[in-house]
Amino acid sequence: MAAPHPIRGSNKKHRPMSEINVVPYIDVMLVLLVIFMATAPLLTQGVSVELPKVDSELIDETKQADPMVVSINQQGDYFLEVGSSNRKAIELEKLLIRVKAKRSQAPDTAVLIRGDERVPYGKVVALMGQLQQSGVENVGLITEPVETN
């Protein structure tokens, strides 16, 4: 008589396992959680600017694609934001060159100014004048809506 095979040798009947192993799913969820926790602060980067609060109409953004936003922070530093570009301080001359270059490629690109409310009015007006001299006909101002209590 031949020796029984070690795996098949037992006379016990094996039932199919009816439990789901959730450990791999938990591992995947934990990895996704870590990824989202690491990337969430990066999504809200920007120049810290206290915008003046004004009751104004909203701009229809469906007509415009990725406007150029020129920001002026409290210290008077300039920043140029086009799409998801980096947000580093830039000199006014370089800013004007970049605005000209972008508008030569896409003349319908809107130019908006986001000025901190603590920046002197003259600095914002001077920036608007410089932009208009470099060929930007319409310059918009970004504000925050007035809070109604």
FENZI-V246585 format. One line per field, one symbol per residue. ss: DSSP state (~ for helix, > for strand, _ for the rest). phi: phi as a letter, one per 20 degrees, with the letter a starting at -180 (. if undefined). A space follows every 50 residues. Layout:
ss->???
phi->???
//
This chain:
ss->______________________~~~~~~~~~~~~~~~~~~~~~_______ >_>______________>>>>>_____>>>>>_______>_~~~~~~~~~ ~~~~~_____>>>>>>____~~~~~~~~~~~~~_____>>>__>_____
phi->.effffeeffefeeeffddeeegfffffffffffffffegfffdfrefce ffebebefefefeddlfedddcefeneecddcmdffddfcffffffffff fffffcfeffdcdddffefggffffffffffffeoefddedecdffedd
//
